[in-house]
Amino acid sequence: MSNAIWLALGLVLVFEGLGPLLAPRGWREMVSQLSQQDDNTLRRIGGCLVVAGSVVAYIMYTRL
């Protein structure tokens, strides 16, 4: 189980690093726009990401 967690963490770091690596100006602009959003909007975005990630993880888990 711990190997799967480390694998998932590694993949998250890879995907998070792709934005600043490939398009630093666009990434900086996106972060700037996100920082100007109110708390409720950020919570909605975070909630959607958590739900989407959970669905993907569940689908991948049930396929093993």
URCORSUL-V996302 format. One record per pair of residues at least 6 apart in sequence whose C-alpha atoms are under 7 Angstrom apart, sorted by sequence separation. I is the first residue (numbers start at 1). J is the second residue. D is the distance in Angstrom with one decimal. If there is no record, write none. Layout:
BEGIN
{{I,J,D} {I,J,D}}
END
This chain:
BEGIN
{{20,27,5.7} {19,27,5.8}}
END
